Structures are given as C-alpha cells and as structure tokens.
Amino acid sequence: MIQTPFWVADFPRPPGIGESDLPSRTDYLIVGSGLTGLAAGLRLIASGSSVVVIDSGDIAGGASSINGGMVSPDVKAGMRAVEARYGPQLATEIWNASVRSVDIVLDLCRQYSVDALVNRDGLAALALTESDVPKFVETVRWYQERYGVRWEVLEKDRVGEITGSDHFAGALYEPEGFGLHPARYAFGLARAFADQGGALVAQCAATSIERSSAGFRVETTRGPVEAGDVIVATNGYTAYEPLPDLRRRIVPIGSYIIVTEPLEPSAASEVFPRNAMTYTRRRLLHYMRRTPDGRILIGGRRNLKTGLPLEESAADLRAALVRYFPQLASAEITHAWGGKLAVPFDLTPHMGRIDGVWYAVGYAGHGVGLSTLLGHNLAGMLLGEEQTSPFARIPHQGRFYYRGEPWFLGAASLLYRSLDKIGI
Ligand SMILES: Cc1cc2nc3c(=O)[nH]c(=O)nc-3n(C[C@H](O)[C@H](O)[C@H](O)COP(=O)(O)OP(=O)(O)OC[C@H]3O[C@@H](n4cnc5c(N)ncnc54)[C@H](O)[C@@H]3O)c2cc1C
C-alpha cells in the first residue's frame, strides 16, 4: 500500500508549476493554492492585475488535489439548519449559490480546457437502516417545496440501481451531483492561471501580514511582499500564522481515503452500477465511488482528529468496505492518504475580512464546488464586479472554549459514533 494520494500518483503535478520567483510587489497576494486560491487568482489575473499565489507546500497540495472528487449542491449544515439559523431569505441565497457552485466547476473546466474526467452520473446518500428511508422522503419533500429539486428516493427494492450491496436499505439520488478527478481539476486550474501570467510560488509560507503604505506587507519564508490586497485561502491547513483570528473560527478535521486496485469492468459496475458518487447518512460518514480507471474509493473517518496513523485509518476503511461489499475482500488496497478540512461551528462556509485581509474558508468536506465559487466570488468583490455574497453576510464566530486547539475532537468522535450507532 502506497501512502500517497492515488489521484496525484495517477496525474502528477505539471512540471514547473510552483517555481515562479517571488516578486517584491504585486496587486494581489493569495495565501494558499487550493481551489479557493486558484479560482480567485484566475478571475483576478483575467482583469489584467498582477497576482501571486503562494503555498507553504506544493501547489494544490492541500485538500484540493486529493479529495473524493464529489460535487453537489447544498452545504454541510443542510438547508433546514441554515434556514432555522439565518432565515428563509439568506437560506435561499445560500442554496442558489450552492447550485451555482456545481455549475462553476463545469464552466471553468470548459473555459480553461481542463479535462477533469467529469462523470455526470449523480450522487446518492445511502440508508444504513430502514429508519433512514422515511427521513430521506421527508428531506426530499422539504427541498422540493422550497427549491424544486428533482431528487428521488429509491426504496430497498430499487437500491440495487445505485449499489450492488445488500447492506443498504434505500438511497436518496440527486441527479445533478457528479464526480471528477481532483488532481486533474486542481492542476488544470493552476496551469491555466500560470499560462495567463500568474505567479505560483510553492514552499513559501506566509508568516505575518501587516498594513503598509502599499496596502499590506506580507512576511513569507522566502522574503517580504508588498501587496495591494491579500486573500487568505488556507482552509483546513490554517495555522495561527498569518491570521490568528481565523484559526479560532474553524476546526481542522481529518479525512482519510483508500482505493483498491483497478477491478474488472464488470466487477466495478456491480459495486456501483450507475457510477453515482455515494455517501452514507451518518455523522461519521463514508463516501464511496468508482474512479475513472475502475477502482473503488472509500473515504471517511472513525475519529475527527487530523494526522492519525494512516495504517489504522486504512484498516478501518478497508473493514467498512468489505462490510458493505464482501466481494471486495480479496481486492488489494493500493493507496492510502489523508487530508484536512475546515469545519466552522455553523457548518456553513464563510468569507469575510480580518484586519482588512480577505479570507474564504469552512467548506466542511463539501468544498470542491463551494471553494471554487467562493474564490471566484471573492475576486469579483475585490474587482468591484460583485457586491456581496451570502457567505459574507452570515456571522462567522468562534466559541469561548476554543482558542484554535481542538481538544474536544476525541470526545466529539465518541459521541458521534454512539449517535450513529443508534441511528439518530
Ligand atoms: C480527504 C478529503 C476528501 C474530501 N472529499 C471531498 C469531496 O468528495 N467533495 C467535496 O466537495 N469536498 C471534499 N473535500 C473538501 C475539499 O477538498 C476542500 O473543501 C477544498 O479542496 C478546499 O480548498 P481550499 O483551496 O480552500 O483549501 P486547500 O486545498 O486545503 O488549500 C489550502 C492551502 O493553503 C496552504 N497553506 C496553509 N497555510 C499557509 C501559509 N501560512 N502560507 C502559505 N500557504 C499556506 C496549504 O499548504 C494548502 O495547500 C475533501 C477533503 C479532504 C481532506
């Protein structure tokens, strides 16, 4: 088993990406080269401005090139919670934005000729118990009334259309969901940004940001940069530097993935006949899909902590995979890896400003589309082409008991495991 992301092994980072020199001045400096930073960079560079994207690691080496590659509308909190917290007007705006976040991924792929191996076969939530199915029916009714969705609940007798496992009691199918190859998508955007003259600087961490006559002076591990505006796009990899207040508003969570060896085409389509992206309806959920080359991918976590030993996470995930699909007991697991996501306390993404510095974070595992959208919108706001975003108008708060060290994740994992076991 190789402890490296399958996606990046399958589609390595293009040569030369990230090797730009760090200029001493720029119109816009973006800290973090994932989808948020790249989408913002692409829109800013198209306006004729100078733009530099720096990353403390490799370009798009955070979550953006290694995730499950599943794209669908909605936010992690679910719209019912969003409506209860922020009211129907903002909820509708957030829903519409989440629908747009699906389209913008496809639009950018078309605009910049990125071949992200998109498969538009939908996304399905899988019911682990019979009691999940009426909840699916109720969910569809609620979303249908508000937003006119075309989702479908498949009962036990039809769940075989989605998955060839006896384990699941039903499914909620969303036809507009789709899958892509995350490394192809993220590196494709990086390539497009560089082709338009954007500077991508890898292995360059921002350590502090201060106001200056030019706008901001950003200290980095490769020297200082003067920038007119700064965007921090560090999501799950946000540390105390360069914006300590941001770290206190999001909790970094670990997510882990394994893939099998490529299966015979008939075996792969027996596991997921419709080739839909899937996930289980649980707090500590599993997400599963076929890869374009016919592997089965499963991701998730038993424990919310980051940096857990990969062997243990891989063993947990393999046990779950074989529980769902006993026919995969002898399939070799070829790759295992993990990454970090950022979870805000309201499970809804946020953009805003801290001491004049813009940021967009907090996609909570639902970020392929939303990070692209928030990066794009944030750039539009900086250029004066967009007025605001619903994600900028909801309050982004921390908690009095949280200073940036998530000491409660072990206990929260235990609680979630118990609630998941009894199905509430
Ligand atoms: C294992 C896994 C599976 C996932 N699966 C899905 C999925 O199937 N569908 C979905 O919608 N979402 C998924 N997500 C979430 C999604 O990948 C993220 O929400 C999205 O990629 C976030 O993009 P980003 O650009 O905001 O952050 P990231 O891509 O994480 O990029 C942040 C970057 O900031 C850099 N950085 C941090 N600090 C500094 C600093 N001081 N200076 C310079 N650079 C810095 C980091 O090195 C990193 O490259 C998954 C996430 C993980 C980890």
The ligand as a MOL file (V3000), in Angstrom:
LIG
                    3D

  0  0  0     0  0            999 V3000
M  V30 BEGIN CTAB
M  V30 COUNTS 53 58 0 0 0
M  V30 BEGIN ATOM
M  V30 1 C -9.6780 13.5780 2.1770 0
M  V30 2 C -10.6260 14.6600 1.7430 0
M  V30 3 C -11.7180 14.3280 0.9470 0
M  V30 4 C -12.6130 15.3040 0.5360 0
M  V30 5 N -13.6180 14.9740 -0.3410 0
M  V30 6 C -14.4250 15.9380 -0.8360 0
M  V30 7 C -15.4020 15.6230 -1.8130 0
M  V30 8 O -15.5240 14.4860 -2.2850 0
M  V30 9 N -16.2250 16.6190 -2.2270 0
M  V30 10 C -16.1050 17.8990 -1.7600 0
M  V30 11 O -16.8760 18.7760 -2.1790 0
M  V30 12 N -15.1460 18.2340 -0.8650 0
M  V30 13 C -14.2950 17.2930 -0.4200 0
M  V30 14 N -13.3020 17.6310 0.4610 0
M  V30 15 C -13.1290 19.0570 0.8120 0
M  V30 16 C -12.4530 19.8590 -0.3060 0
M  V30 17 O -11.3680 19.1330 -0.8170 0
M  V30 18 C -11.9800 21.1820 0.2830 0
M  V30 19 O -13.0790 21.8640 0.8530 0
M  V30 20 C -11.3660 22.1210 -0.7590 0
M  V30 21 O -10.3940 21.4660 -1.5320 0
M  V30 22 C -10.7500 23.3090 -0.0360 0
M  V30 23 O -9.9880 24.0530 -0.9430 0
M  V30 24 P -9.1200 25.2600 -0.3860 0
M  V30 25 O -8.4430 25.8440 -1.5570 0
M  V30 26 O -9.9650 26.1800 0.4100 0
M  V30 27 O -8.0890 24.6060 0.6270 0
M  V30 28 P -6.8940 23.5590 0.3930 0
M  V30 29 O -6.9830 22.8910 -0.9390 0
M  V30 30 O -6.8140 22.7060 1.5760 0
M  V30 31 O -5.6360 24.5070 0.2780 0
M  V30 32 C -5.1360 25.2490 1.3630 0
M  V30 33 C -3.6640 25.5110 1.0880 0
M  V30 34 O -3.1870 26.5010 1.9840 0
M  V30 35 C -1.8050 26.2310 2.1700 0
M  V30 36 N -1.3470 26.9990 3.3600 0
M  V30 37 C -1.7320 26.8530 4.6570 0
M  V30 38 N -1.1130 27.7780 5.4330 0
M  V30 39 C -0.3210 28.5240 4.6160 0
M  V30 40 C 0.5620 29.6340 4.8300 0
M  V30 41 N 0.7510 30.1730 6.0440 0
M  V30 42 N 1.2200 30.1450 3.7520 0
M  V30 43 C 1.0400 29.6080 2.5110 0
M  V30 44 N 0.2130 28.5730 2.2700 0
M  V30 45 C -0.4680 28.0420 3.3010 0
M  V30 46 C -1.7640 24.7340 2.3340 0
M  V30 47 O -0.4610 24.2210 2.1020 0
M  V30 48 C -2.7750 24.2840 1.2950 0
M  V30 49 O -2.1680 23.9300 0.0610 0
M  V30 50 C -12.4130 16.6710 0.9290 0
M  V30 51 C -11.3300 16.9990 1.7380 0
M  V30 52 C -10.4430 16.0090 2.1500 0
M  V30 53 C -9.2780 16.3870 3.0000 0
M  V30 END ATOM
M  V30 BEGIN BOND
M  V30 1 1 1 2
M  V30 2 1 2 3
M  V30 3 2 2 52
M  V30 4 2 3 4
M  V30 5 1 4 5
M  V30 6 1 4 50
M  V30 7 2 5 6
M  V30 8 1 6 7
M  V30 9 1 6 13
M  V30 10 2 7 8
M  V30 11 1 7 9
M  V30 12 1 9 10
M  V30 13 2 10 11
M  V30 14 1 10 12
M  V30 15 2 12 13
M  V30 16 1 13 14
M  V30 17 1 14 15
M  V30 18 1 14 50
M  V30 19 1 15 16
M  V30 20 1 16 17
M  V30 21 1 16 18
M  V30 22 1 18 19
M  V30 23 1 18 20
M  V30 24 1 20 21
M  V30 25 1 20 22
M  V30 26 1 22 23
M  V30 27 1 23 24
M  V30 28 2 24 25
M  V30 29 1 24 26
M  V30 30 1 24 27
M  V30 31 1 27 28
M  V30 32 2 28 29
M  V30 33 1 28 30
M  V30 34 1 28 31
M  V30 35 1 31 32
M  V30 36 1 32 33
M  V30 37 1 33 34
M  V30 38 1 33 48
M  V30 39 1 34 35
M  V30 40 1 35 36
M  V30 41 1 35 46
M  V30 42 1 36 37
M  V30 43 1 36 45
M  V30 44 2 37 38
M  V30 45 1 38 39
M  V30 46 1 39 40
M  V30 47 2 39 45
M  V30 48 1 40 41
M  V30 49 2 40 42
M  V30 50 1 42 43
M  V30 51 2 43 44
M  V30 52 1 44 45
M  V30 53 1 46 47
M  V30 54 1 46 48
M  V30 55 1 48 49
M  V30 56 2 50 51
M  V30 57 1 51 52
M  V30 58 1 52 53
M  V30 END BOND
M  V30 END CTAB
M  END
